[in-house]
Amino acid sequence: MIKINPAETAKLYQGNSDFLEFADGDTIFEAQEPGKVMYGILKGTVEMYVNGKLIETLATGDVFGEG
């Protein structure tokens, strides 16, 4: 996984008006769904689960998904 600092993540998405916000417990995507989007975490954390098991916690500045 690529780790960059939060300021650099923000630069990646600068000028993009397609920001999404998720509440605690929201599912962003399911395993095996076709990947079309790369996500950057500007604030907060994302927990990644596979088969109900926590495999990783991502935080501000991390990117994930496919794009």
PEFEN-V584245 format. One line per field, one symbol per residue. ss: DSSP state (2 for helix, 1 for strand, 0 for the rest). psi: psi as a letter, one per 20 degrees, with the letter a starting at -180 (. if undefined). burial: b if it has 16 or more other ideal C-beta (glycine too) atoms within 10 Angstrom, else e. A space follows every 50 residues. Layout:
ss=???
psi=???
burial=???
//
This chain:
ss=00100222222200000000000000000000000001110000111111 00111111100111100
psi=qpprqhhhghhhjpipjlqqqqrpiqpgrqqiqppiqpqpohpaqpppqp kjpphqpqrpiqqrap.
burial=eeeeeeeebeeeeeeeeeeeeeeeeeeeeeeeeeeeeebbbeeeebeeee eeeeeeebeebbbbeee
//
